[in-house]
């Protein structure tokens, strides 16, 4: 299993901001691709004389031998210096990932070139020798793939990466995909007209990214990377450079850095690896080598030995007070067994300390709502040992610093208990075991990303079996002394203290923080008090019920009727060898409660998730399950209540025990509730200060006339503040009181003989009543009638946001739902072509179309895009004109073919995913929909015809009910 260093979802620091600002929209990743560490590490110590992390830490292995490359990978270097990687992989089937990596990014730019690396990447999609204008996008769409999802690229500080995925059912398509990579490598044409047009799109991308996060980063990065070129090289570049960029300037940058010694071709998928290797050699051997005067690719230095630094970044969209204390040190490689051991030590440390911090967050006395420790590689030359926390208030920032530092002092003074070490070892080993089990079902995109890191930073890539072998050998030998050493491996030099804050509110001074760190690091503390984990998950084993009926449906689906009236739908698959999923679902949700009870019911399941089940709170439950792959969560939404669970086939019993507990033993934990409430209130404050979130809130309030049940996807201060713990738990218990009202859908790699008695014991035994099955109640939530428009104002950045909504009362049917899917594909293609490609007025367009069967039955479409405020009205006119044309003008055959192929290819992939079968069987269970209607796709593709789409456009997009919501900047105060 290849592991990562994921960051805490709470940590708002330079790491998360750099990740967000990687130019263009490739997969989420940091600019650097380093460690294979399954968890987020480490904290800060005192300003003592301890050596930097990685210099003097104990390492019993001292094994400098490079870990060998996965033997199933074909890796080579052509005579011109180009590197290639090829691997045959069956997940997803009939697909192949084709990537081109360039080991050059924005730090290769000179001052007059800031933004050219990113602009070159954009222009690579706008014309090459064999693919003029938009032919690359057309090729992808005609093959059934989608721009954005299957054709993308990104530019970061140190690299530029192009990614496309194509179907493999026609070998010519794969070869054509390689031709695209070959043209990107050396034959981008830089048509002057396309250069002018692309300037507009890049400026719209800048507008999209210009938010509070961007402005915070602009304040942090010059201090964090003081004196380095990185501090002045955000990939988006400068407006001055972009608006004056010419084809000649772009071509010069392209020829300087797009050369085979800095390139890798990466191919992973359902292909013949030997044949692909041959094609790569034939196609890329003639990529010209670097010219004699080409610039050298040298590492861009960052000093990690500067005196301590301190910065406060404020913004009007920042609603909470946060602090991040980063200790910088030179980047460490991840190539040998010794390197892996170091990463494992850091992973164990991070999990142990993070677990303690999460426990503290539940206490009323905690100064933070969330906190994290991590080791990040945000830039290639630098690793950062970071400690971050979000304070409950600005006055508690200093306490956050002191108590986080104090927790590391506790580690230095007392280490970890044997029980803690056993838990963390079991957790890490389980992840590597899972990697071996899933070795044949790994996703090709993940493997391609590993190859990318191997090329860029020489990270080892041994394959799941070898990595598991190393982990089994190394993890049991890691000592408490090694873990304790990390807690002291920080120093004053190289330290950066970064505070983020609202525009108003006092924050501690640099002197105050320095003093508090020194005091907390030196203060004696008591050992950590471990929790008792001796109790079973649930208090008593339930008396088993029975399976009263066993029926076989089509497509390998089985149903069991249980003695308590519940039904179980089962589909055995081998898509993921180490995965079994369970969904328990019942109709009703918050629709069956009163308006007064709505806030309590809406968040009741979230409160239970934060409080735990059975005999354990949420944090203790994670410790109890160490070494097992089990997850269980509950939700209550507008239409249904559900339990969602997943486990390894070996861990079905604890999973089902917790599912049983979700129905019968939700915990009342006032401390956990108050901690959850504080986190949610902070999240609501952050969102309510955010321009985009304020737009969504305002738009939905207008669209639904301030109905108390507006379907917002996030919490608001008003809703959270109204919640009462006892009332929420009462609503939760009412929603999960009758198991006979539930259907259980189980999908994955289970053994039916082993599963059957577990279902009888833990599901058939659930309490049930004779009450009739519930349905969704009409709560009179209606969108506006007629043609309506409103303008909202928020923020100061020159950004407009538009939401276009149509709704029509319609009786639901499966064909109507299919038409919604088709129309969404059509709108996506047509609006992007007009608003982005033709007008250059926006960076992206979001489209949604749906047919709802629950009250009120209706069709609904929603279009959202951003633009220059001065062009908002004109863009809206063009968008409505494009929408109207669908009802009056037949679509061309090229668009019809693209839509049909996209639907077919998406369905082909879905059939091999557990989530598709789970979602489909939930529909069968809730509504009685015919299973075969979702397994075959002919009924849908037969409706991809111009006359039928025109009719559907009239049903969905007609003029009777249309709403336009516009967000503009606040008007200047006079």
N, C-alpha and C positions, 0 to 999 in steps of 0.2 A: 504494500500500500504506500503510495506517495502521499506524504503529509504536508500540511501547510501551517502557517502561523496566522489564523484568522484573528481579526481584531474584535474587541468587544463592540457590540452594537451600540453601546452608550458612549464610546470614546470619541469625542469631537476634538481631534487634534490635527496636527499637520499631516499625519499619516493618512487619515480618512479624507482630508481635503485634497491632497495630492492625487489620491486614487480617483476621486470624483472629477478632478480637472484634467485627467488624461484626455487629450484632444481626440475627438470623434468618439464613436460609441461601440468600441469593441467590448469583449467580455470583461467583467469587473476584475481588475487586477492592479497591483502596485507596479510602479515603473521598474522595480527590480524583481527578479524571479529567484529568490534564494531559498531559504531553509525548508527542509522537509520536516516540519514540526507540527504535530496535530493539534496544538493548542496555543493560546496566546500567553507568552511568558512574562515576565520578571519585574522586579521592583527596584527601588533605589535605596541605597544605604546612606550613611553619613558622609560627610566630606572628609573621610579618613584617608589614610595613605594606602588603602587597599588598591591592588592593581586593577586595571581595566578588565572587564569581562573577557574571558578567552585567553588571557595572558598567563595567569598563574593558577587557574583552577585545576584541581586534581584531575588527572586523566589516566587511569590505570592501563588503558590499552596502548596509547602512544603508537598507534598503528598508522603509518604514513602511506600504506598501500592504497592506491586508487581503487575504488569499488568498480568492478567491471561493468561494462555496458550490457544491458538486457540482450541476450543472444537472439531474441526474436526480432530485433531491430536491425535493419540494414542501414549502416552509416558509412558514408564515404566522402572523399574530397576530390573534386575534378582537377584537372591539370591547371585550370585557370584560378583555382582557389575556392571555388564554390563548394559549400558543404551541403550534403543532402541526408535526409532521414526517411526511411520507408518502413511501414509496418502494416501487415494485414490484420484487420480487426473487424469483428462482426457486429459491433454495437455502435450506432444503429445499423441494421442490415440495409444493404442496397444504397449505402451512402459512403462518401469519402470526403475527408477534410483535406483541403489543399491550401497550404500556407506559404507565404514568402516573407522571411524575416530579414530586415536590414539593420545591421548593427550600427545605426546612426540615428540620432534624433535631434531635439532642439538644442542640446548643448554643443552640437557641431556648428551651429550658426554663429557667424560674426555679428557684431552689433547691427549693421545695415540689413541683416538677413532674418531678423527675429520674426518667426512665423512661417518662414519658407519651407521648413521640413514638413509642417502640417499642410501647407498649401500644395506642395508636391503630391502628398498623399491624396488630397482631394482631386487634383487634376489627373491622377492615374486612372480615375473612374470616368474621365470625360474625353478619352480618346487615346488609342495606341495604334501602332502600325497595322495590326490585323483587326482591331476593334474600334473603328472611328466613333466619335460622339458618344452616344449612350448604348453602344452595342454590347458592352460587358453586362450592364444591367438587364438589357433585353435578353441576352443569352441565359442568364440566371433565371429570370422570370419565366421564360419559355420552357425551361427544363423543370419547372414546378417548384423552384426555390424562391425565396423572398429577399428583396433588398433590405438590408439591415439585419434580419435574422440569419440569413445564410450567405450574405455578401457584405463584408465590412472591413474596416481597418482602424488602426489607432496609431497615434504618434505620441510618444512620451519623451522624457528628457534624453534617454539613451538609445532608443530603438524605434523603428517604424515596422509595423507588422500588418500584412494583408491576409485576409482569411476568406475563403469561400468553401462552401459545401455543395457538392453536386451529386445527383443520383448516379448509380453505377450500372443500372440495368441496360444502358446503351454504352458500350465502350467508347464510342465517338464523343460522347459528352465528357467523359473523363479526360480524354486526350485534348479536347477543346479547353477544358479547365486548366490543364497544364500549359496550354498556349497562352491563356490569360496571364498566368504567373510569369511565363517567359517574356511577354510584352511588358509587364510591370518591371521586370528586372532591367530592361535595357531599351525599350522602344515606346516610352510615353512620348506623345507628339507635342503637347503644350500649344494647342491651337490658340492664337491670340484672342479670338472671340470667346472661347471657353474660359480663358484666364479672366477676362473682364466679368463674365457672368459668375464665375466662382467666387470672386471677391465679395459679391453680395451675400452669397450663402455662408461664407466664413464669418462675415460680420453678423449675420443672423445667428450663427452658432455662438459667437461671442455674446450676443444679446441674451441668448438662452442661458448661458453659463454665468452671466453677470447677476449674482445673487449675494446674499449676506455671506455665504460660504466663500465666494470668490474674494470679496472684500476683506474678509478675515485673513485669508491666505496671503493676500497682498501685503498685509501688515506683518504676518509671522515670518514668511520665508526669507526676507532680507536679514533678519536677526538669526534665524535658525541656521542658515548656511552663509553666514557673514563672510565676505571676501571671496566667495566662490562664484563661478559663472552660473551655477544652478540658480542662484538667487535672482537672476535676471533673465531666465530662460523658460518661463511657463510656455508650454507648447502652443497655446493659442496665439502667441506672438503679439505684435502691436498693430493697431489700426493704421498707423502711418506706413509701416512696411507693406501690409496687405493691400492697401488701396493704391499703392504705387508699384506693386509687383508687376513685372513684365514676363513674357514668355522667355526672353533671353536670360533674365536673372534666375528664373526657376530651373531652366535647362542647365545652367551652370552649376547650381547646387546639386541637381539630380546627377549630373555626370561626375561630380566630385565624390559623391558618397554612395551612389548605387553602383556597386562594383562587386565582382564575385568574391573577393577576399573578405567582404563584409556581409555576405549573403548566405542564407540557408533556405533550401526548399524542403518542406515538411509535408509528407503524404501519409495519412493514416486512414484506413477504412476497409470496406468490403471489396478488396482488389487483389489481384495477383501481384505480390510484392516484387518478384523477380522481373515481371514484365514492366512494372512501373519504373523500377530502377533503370532498366534499359532505356525507357522513354526519356527519363531525366537526363541521362548521359547524352542521348542524341540531341535533345533540345537545348540544353544549357551549356554545353561545352564551348559554344561560340560566343557566350557573353563576354564582351571585351574586358580585358584586365585594366587595372587602373592606369591612367596616363602617367607619364614620367614625373610630371609636376604635381600630381594629386596630393592633397593634404594627408598627413598620417593620422590614423585613428589612435589617439592616445587617451589614456584615462584622464578625466577632468578632476582635478584635485579638490578636496574639501578638507579644511583643517579641522581635526578633532581634538586639538590641544589648545583651544582658545580659553581665556579666562571666562568665568561664569557670565552668562548673559540672561537678560530679563526683558520681557516685552508684554505689554497689555494691548490686546486687540479688541476694539469695540465696534459694534455695528447695530443699527436700528432693528435688524432682524434677529439679533441675538437676545434671547429672553432669559437665559440662565447664566450662572457664573460657573466657569470651569477652569481647571488648572491641569497643566501637563508639564511634568518634569522629565526632560529627556537628557540622557547621558550618551554622548556620541563617542564612537570609537571606530577604528578602521574595520572595514568589512571583512568578515571571515568566510572562507570558502566552505563548500559542502560537497567534498569530493572523495574523502577517505572514510574508513571505519572510525578513525578518531574524530573526524568532523561529525559523523552521525551520532556518535556517543555524546558529544557536546550538545548537539541539538536535542537529544533525548533527555539529558539532564535538565536543559532549559525548559523543555516541555513539561516534565514532571514538576519542576519548581513552579511554573506558571499556573498549572492546574491546582496545586496545593494552596498557593497564596490566593489565587482568584476565588477558590472555594471559600476561604476564610472571609474574604472581602464581601462576598455575596451574603454570607451569614450575618456579618455586621450590618449590612444595609437593611436587614429586617428589624434591627433594634431601634427603639424609639430614640436612643441617644446618639445614633449614627449621624455624623455631620454631612454625609453624602447620600444621595439617592442611588448613585451607581459609581463604581470605580473599577479600574482595570490595571493590570500590569502586562507589559508586552515587550518583546524584542522585535523591532521592525527593521526592514531594509527598504527605506523609502527611496534612497538613491544608491546607485551601485557602489560608490566608494565608502559608504557610511552604514554602520549598524547603529541602532539607537535602542538603549535600554530605557523604557518609558514607564512612567507612573502617572496615571490620570484619574481625576475624579470630578464629578459634577456636584457642586455644593447645594445644600437645601436653600441657602441664601448667600448673598455676598459676604455677610458678616461671618459666615462659617468657612470661608475659603482657607483661612489660616489653620483652622482645626482639621480640615481635610488634609492639608500638607502634613501637619504634625502626626495625625493618627495613621495615615498611610506609611509614613516613615517609621512610626512606632511598630507597625506590624512587621516590617522588615527587621527591625531591631529584635523583635520577638523570635524571629527565625534565627538570627545570628546567635542569640543567647540560648535558645532551647531546641532549635531544629524542629523536626517533625516526628510524630509518634509512629510506632510500628504499624498501627492500624491505618494511618494516613498513607504511609508508603505502600502498604499492601493494596489499598484501593487504587492509587494512581498507577501502580504497575499493572494491575488487572485491566484498568481502562485502556492504557496504551497497547497492551498485548492484544486486547480484543479488537482494536482497530486494525492492527496488522493481520490478525487472523481473518477479519472480514475482507481485507484486501486480497488474500490468497483465494478465498472462496469466490470472490467476484472477478478473478483474474481474466476469465473468458468473457465477462460481460461488462468490462470497463468501457466507458464512453470514449469514442475516438477523439473528441475535442479535448478531454482531459489528458490523453496521451500526447496529443500534439503540443499542448502547453508544457508538458514535461520536456519534450524534445526542444522546445523553444528555450527553456531555461538552461538545458544542457549546452546549447549553442552559445547563448549570450554570456552566461556566467560559469560555465563548466560544472553545473550541478550534476551530481551523479544520477544515473537512471538505470537501476539494476533490475527492475521488474518486481512484481509482488512477491514471488517465491523467495528470491534472494534477500529482499528487504525484510521479510518475515524471519528468515533464518538469522539475519544479523540482529534484529530486534529481540528475538528469543534468547540470543546469546548475551546481548548487552544489558537489557533492561534489568534482569535480576541482580546484576552485579553493581548497579549504581548505588552509591552509599549516601547516607545522611550528610556526611562531611562534604561531599561534592555539592549537595543542594544548599547547605548552609553557606558555603563559600560564595555562591552567587549573590546572596543578600548583602555581602560586603564589597561587591565588585564594582562599586561606583566611586567617582572622584569628583572633586570640585571643578577641575579643568575639563572643558568639554560639556559642561552642564548648561542646559537652556531651560529656563522657567518661562512658560507661556501661559498667560491668563486670557481667557475670552470672557467678554462681559457685555451687558447692555450699554447704551449710551450713558445712562445715569447709574450711579451706585459706587460707593467706595470699594477699593480693592487693596490688599496688603502691599506694602512696599517691598522692594527687593531685599532691603535690610531685614525687614520683619520675617520674610520667608527664609532667608539664609540662617537667621537665628533660630527659627522654629525647627528647621531640619537638623541643625547641630544638637539642639536640646533633646529632640525626640530620639535621635540616633543613640545618644549617650544614656538615656534614662533606663534604669532596670525595669523590666516588665515580667509579669507572671507567665508561666507556660500556657499554651492554648488548651482550652478545655474541650476535649473531643466529645462527640455525642454518642449515646448508646445506640448501637445498631443491632442489638441482639433480638429484637422483636421480629416476628414474621411480617410480611407486607400487609396482610389482613389478619384481623384478630382470631377468626375461626374459619375452618374449612366449611363451605356451604354444603348442604345435602344435595347431591346431584338430582337434576331432573332427567327427562328423557327426550329422545328424538322420536316424535310420533309419526312422522311421515318423511320419506326420503324419495325425492323425484329427480329425474334427469331432464334438463332442458337442452336446447341446441347449443352448439359451440362449446361443448365440454363444461357447461354450467350445471351445477347441482343445487337443489334447494332442500333444506331441512326445516320442518316445522317442529318447534319445541313444545314441550308440555305446558309451558307458561304462556303460550300463544305467540311468542316471537318467531320470526322467520330468519333463516340464515341462507344467504346466497354464496356459493363457493365456486371459485375458478382457480384451478391449479395451473401454474405457469412455471417456466424456467428462464424467464427474461433476466431475473436477478436471483442468483443462487443463494444469497444470504438475506432475502427479504420476504417477509409476509406482512401484508397490510390488512387492517380491519377498520371498517367504518360502520358505526351504529347510527342510524338516522331515523328521525320521526318528524312528520310535518307538524306545523304549528308555530314554533318559534315565538318571537315576541308579538306576533299578530294576535295571539289569543289572550294577551294581558291588557289591562286598562292603560290609558295614557299615563295615569299617575304611577303605575308600576313599571312603565317602560324603561326608565333609566336603570332600575335595579335589575330587571331581567336582561337588559342589553349587555351588561357587563358581569353578570353573575358567573358565567363560566370562566371568564378571565380571572376573577377573584379566586375561584376554586383552583385554577391552574397555578396561581401564585402561592396558594396555601398548602397544597399537598393533598394526598389521599391516604386513606387507611391509617396506619400507625405512624406515618412519617410526613413531615413538612417537605416542601419542594426541594430544598437543599439537601436535607438528610436522605430523601428518596434517591437523589442522584448518587450519593455515597453508597447507599444500600445496594444499588444496582451496578456498582463498579464491576467491570468485566463482562457485563451483559449488554446486548444491544436491544434496548426496549425504550419506547416512547409512547406516552398516552397524553392526549389533550382533549379538552371539551370546548364546544362552541355553541352559542345560541345566537342565531341571526333572525332576520325579519320573517323567515319562512320555515325554519327547521331548527331542531337541536340535534347535536351529533357528538359522538365520541370518535376521535381519529387516533389510531394506534398503529404501531409498526414494531417488528421484532425480527431477530434472526430465527430461523426454524428451530434452533436449539433453545430459544427463550420464549416459546409460546406460553408456557404456564405462567411466568411472572407477568407477561403482557395481559393475559386474560384475568389474572387476579386483580390487576389494576383497573381493567375495564369494569370488572365486578364492583370494585371500590368506587369507581366514578359514579355508579348508580346508587350505591348503598352507603358509602362512607366518605362524603366530602368533609373536609376538615374546617372547623371554625377556628381561625387564628387571627385575633385582632391585631397583633403586631405585624403579621404578614400583610393584612389588609391595609393598615396605615402606610406601610412601606410601598405597597403597590399603588395606593392612592396618590402618594407624594410623587412617585415616578410618573403617573399618568397626568397629574396636574402640571408637572414640568414639561412633559411632552406636549400637552395642550397649549401651554404658554409659548413654547417654541413654534408650534405650527401657526398659532394665531398671530405671531409676529412675522411669519413668512408670507411673502407676497403671493406665491403660488397657492398656498393653503388658504389664505384669505380669499383668493379668487374662487376656489372651489366652494368654500363655505358661503360666500355671498351669492354665487351663481345658483347653488342648490336652494338657498333660502328664497331666492326670487322665483326659481322654477317651480318649487313646491309650496309657494305662498306661506313660508315659515311654519309648515306643518311640524308638530312636535316630534315626528318620527322621520325627519329628513335622513335619507340613507347616506350619512357621511362615513367615509372609510377610516376615520380616525377620531380620537376623543376630543371633546371640547370641555373647557373649564366648567361651563354651566352643567353639563351632563355628569361629569365626574363629581363635582361638589355636591350633587343631589343624592349620591348613593349612600344608602344605609346598609351596613353589613348584614344585619339580621333579615332585613327585607330581601336583600339580594340572595341570601342562602335559601330563604323560603321559596323564592321564585325558581331557584335552581332545583330544589328538591321536587317541586311541582312538575317541572318540565321532564324530569328523569324518574318519575314515580312509577310509571307503568311500562314495564318491558314489553308487554303485548302490543304496545303502540310502535315498537321499534322493529326495524329490519337490520340485520347484521350482514355486512358484505365482507367476505374474506378472500383475498387474492394473493397468490404468490407460491413460493416453493415449499409448501407444507406437505406433510405425510398425512393423508386422510385418516389412516388407522390411529395415529397418535393424536390427531386433532379432535376426533370424535368424543372421546371421554372427557377431554378438557372443556369442550363446548357444553356437554351435559352438566358438568360440575359448576362451571362459572357463568354460563349464559342461561341455560335452561332453569337454573335455580334463582334467577333474578325475580324480585317481587313483581306481580302483575295484578291488574284489576280487570273487571269486566266492562270497563268504560269503552265506548265506541272509539275507533281510531279518529284522531283529530285531523282536521284539515286547516288550510291557511284561511284566516278570516280577513275580510276586506276592511282595512283601517282607514279607508277614504283618502289615501295618499294619491293625489292626482297632479300631474303636471299642468301648466297653464294652457288654457284654451285660447284659440285665436292666434293672431300674429302679435308678438310682444317683444320688447327690447328694453334693456336697461344698461346703464354705464356705471361701473364701480370705479373707485379711485383708491389706490394704495401704493405705497412705495414711492421712491424718487428716481429710480433708474428708468431710462428711456426704453420701456418695454411695454407692449400691449399684449394682452391675452384675449383670445376669442373662444367662446363656446357657442356652437350652433346645435340646436336641439329640435328634432321633429318627433311628434307622437301622433298616433292614430288608433282609435279603438278598433280592435280586430279580434275576431274569434280565433283562438289558438288552434293550430294544427301542425303536424310534423312538416308538411310541405312548406308552411309559412316559416317555420324555424330554419329549414334548409335555405329558403330564399334569403333569410337574414344573414346567414353565413356567406352566401354568394355575394350579396350586396356589400358586405363588409370588405370582402376582397376587392370588389370593383371600386368602391369609394377610396380605399387605400391607394390603389394604383392611379386612379384619375386625379384625386386631389393632390397627391404628391407630384404628379407630372405637371400640374398647372401651378400650384402655389410655390413649390420649390424650384422645379427645373425650368419652367417657363418664365415665371415672374421673379424668381430669386428672392421671394419675400418672406420665407420662413426656413428654418433648419429642418423641421420635421412636422408631421401631422399625425395626430392620434385619432383613430376612428373606431367607433363601436356601433354595431347594429344588432338588435335582438327582438325576439318575439316572446312575450311573457304570457304564460298560461295562468299564473296566479293573479288574484284580483288586484287591479282590474286587468283583464286580458287586453293587450295592446301591442302595437309595434313601436319601437323607439330607436332613434339614431342619434348619435352624439359625435360631434367633430370638434377638436380642440387644436389650436395652433397659436404660436407667438409671432409677433411682428414688430416693426417700427410703428410707434403710435401714429405717426403721420400717414402711414399706409394702411392702418387697421380697417378703415371703412372700405377702401378700395379692395382690399383682400377679401373682406366679407362678401362684397358684391360678386367677386369672381368665384368664391366658394359656392355661394347660392346658385350662381349661374351654372356651374359645373354639376351641382346636385340636380337642378331642374332639368338639365339636358338628358339625364339618365331616363327620365320618364317620357321624353319626346323623341330622342334621337337613338336609333339602334346602335349598339356597340359594334366596333369593328371586330373582325375575326381574330386579329392578333390578341386583343384584350381577352376575348372569350377563351382562346386557347391557353393564355397565361393563367386565367382563373381556374379553368378546368384542371390543368396540370398541378397547380398549387394545391387544390383540394385533394386530388388523388395522392400526391406525394405526402402530404401531411397525414392523410388517413393511413397510408402504408406504414408510416413510422408509428402512429398511435397504436396500431394493432399489436405492436410488440412492446407495449409499455403497461406495467401493472396499473398505473393511474388511469389509463383509458378504460380498462375493464372494471375498475372500482367505480369510476364515475358513471359508467353506463349501467352497471347493475344497481347502483343507487337509484337511477331513474326508473329502471324496471320495477324496483321495489316500491318506490314512492307513488308512481303514476300508472304502473301497468303498461308502460310503453313496450312495443314489440322489440325483443332483443335483436332480431335479424336486421331491423331497420338501421341499426348503428354499426353492425358488423360489415355490411355491404355498403358500397358507396355509389352504386349505379343510380339509385333514386335521386341522389343529389346532383351528380354530374349531368344527368339527363335534363336537368332544369337550367343548365348553363347555355341558354339560348337567348338571342336578342329579344324576341317578343316577350318571353316569360320574364326576363329581367326588367324590361320596360314596365310590365304590369306590376312587378314587385316594387319597383321604384315609386309607382303611383300609390301603392298601399302604404309604403313606409315613409316616403319623403314628400307626400303631398302638402299643399300649402295651408290647409285649415288650422293646424296647430304648429306654429313655429316660434321658437324663442331664440333671440340673439343676446348674449351677455358679453359685454366688453369691459375689460379692466384697463384703465389708463393710469399713468403716474398722477400723484397728487398735484394739484395746482399750486404754484408758488404762493407763499403767504405774502400779502401786500403790507 
